[in-house]
Every structure is written in C-alpha cells, then in structure tokens.
Amino acid sequence: MNALRNKVQLIGRLGQDPKFMTFEEGKSKVNFSVATNESYRDREGEKVERTQWHEVVAWGSLSEVVDQYLKKGSEVAIEGRLNYRTYDDQEGNTRYVTEIVVKDLLMLDKKPQKP
C-alpha cells in the first residue's frame, strides 16, 4: 500500500531548457518546468483553457538523460513524488518550493526523420 502514497503522474511539455548541475561529490541534478493544459466549458458555454506549471527535479543518471535529450517544448510523461522544501533567500525571506522528484520519465516526442 505504501506504493500508492505521494505519487504524481504528469504528461506535459518542457517550458524551458533543463538546467543541469554537477556537484563536487559527483552527483548530478537537473531542474526543469513542465506545463500541463486542461480545457473546459464555463457556465456560459465558453471554452476555457488553463495551463499549470510544475517544477521538476531529476537526479543521477536520469538527470544526464534529461540534459542530453530534452529541450524546451519536449513532451514527456513523468512519474514521481511531491517534495516540499524551504530556504532563505539573500534578503533573509523564507521561500517555499513545491517540486516533483522524478522516478520514471518517458520521452513522448517522435523520433526525428532521417534525411
């Protein structure tokens, strides 16, 4: 039953190129944002489209794959977990971050055609 807790699945497009980082101890990490869209009809029957942005982080070999193959506009399916953290910025203000830590990722873009 634990596998059902804190599980997120998204299909969306990258809103920016991934930001890859390597740390002194050899670990690697990549941050990127994913946009998901939904559309519905409001009370007046007008079509409404809404985009939500999700901050995403991947670690280790998965971060290297993201850095090598994905770019702004790439479509992906992500499975992971929600992570909440806080930090103090340079002015001493507490900032709150909600992000998705990737466990599995599937690239959904079609393979480029060979010339």
C-alpha positions, -999 to 999 in steps of 0.1 A, spaced: 0 0 0 30 24 5 35 25 -33 2 44 -36 13 73 -13 27 105 -26 27 96 -63 24 121 -91 19 114 -129 21 141 -155 21 145 -192 33 178 -205 58 199 -223 91 215 -210 87 252 -206 125 259 -208 157 240 -214 168 219 -185 193 233 -160 220 207 -154 243 208 -123 272 186 -112 283 186 -75 318 181 -61 310 146 -48 300 135 -83 262 137 -80 243 154 -108 209 171 -109 187 187 -134 158 212 -129 131 220 -154 95 231 -156 66 212 -172 34 227 -184 1 208 -183 -31 220 -200 -67 215 -194 -98 228 -212 -134 230 -201 -166 250 -207 -176 276 -182 -212 284 -171 -218 305 -203 -206 276 -225 -173 294 -234 -143 272 -238 -116 280 -211 -80 267 -214 -58 267 -183 -21 260 -181 -4 249 -149 34 249 -144 52 223 -124 88 225 -111 106 192 -117 139 178 -105 158 146 -116 189 132 -100 218 109 -111 218 91 -144 182 102 -151 194 139 -149 221 132 -175 194 117 -199 172 147 -195 201 171 -201 212 152 -232 178 146 -249 153 171 -237 148 208 -246 122 234 -244 90 221 -259 98 184 -255 68 163 -245 73 140 -215 54 116 -192 67 118 -157 61 97 -126 75 108 -93 67 122 -59 59 156 -45 86 173 -24 82 204 -3 111 224 10 120 259 22 151 281 21 161 316 30 169 339 1 196 366 1 173 391 18 165 367 46 130 359 33 117 323 37 108 308 3 87 278 -2 92 253 -30 70 225 -43 86 203 -68 82 168 -84 111 145 -79 112 122 -109 113 84 -105 105 75 -141 104 95 -173 92 87 -208 101 109 -238 70 112 -260 83 132 -289 85 113 -322 120 103 -333 134 128 -359 131 115 -395 164 107 -412 171 128 -443 
